[in-house]
């Protein structure tokens, strides 16, 4: 299943395109694993994507 996370578009719009793309990928993985709501998945995904971005920038 391909989740669109449309309800969370405002939260995603505040991210850079690179971080947004990573957050959506992470959220999709979390949803595939199951046991998590879309809201929680996108929240966790945003945090992880931002961490990924800051770590990759050195």
N, C-alpha and C positions, 0 to 999 in steps of 0.2 A: 504494500500500500504506500502511496506517495502522499504524505501529509503536506498541506500548504501553509499551515500556521497563519491563516489570514486574520484571525482574531488578535494576533500579536504583531501585526504589521507596524504599528507605531513604535514598538520597542525595537524592532529590527531596522526601521528607517533611520534611527539615530546612530547606527553603526556604519563604519566605513564599508565599502563594497566587499573588500577582502574578508573582513571580520564577519560580515553578514552571511556571506557564502559559507564560511567555516561553521558558523553557528547553526545554520540550517542543516548542514551535513551532520553535525553532532546531534542535533535534535532528532533527525530522522533515525540515526542509529539508536538513540535512547528509546524512541517509540517502538522500533523493531524488537528491542530486547523485552519490552513490555513491563508492566507493573508500575507505570508512571503516567501521570496525566500530561496532556499537551502543554498545559500551563507550566508545570514543573519542568518538563523536558526543555522548553524554550528558555526558561530562567537559567537552568544549569548550563545549557548550551551557550548562552550569551557569556556567562562567566568563563567557561572553559575556552571559548573562542578568543575572548579578550586576553586571557592568560597566554594562550598560544601566540597571539600576535605580539604581545610584549616580550615574550621569551624569544621569539624569532627575530625581533629587532635588536636583540643584544642588550 
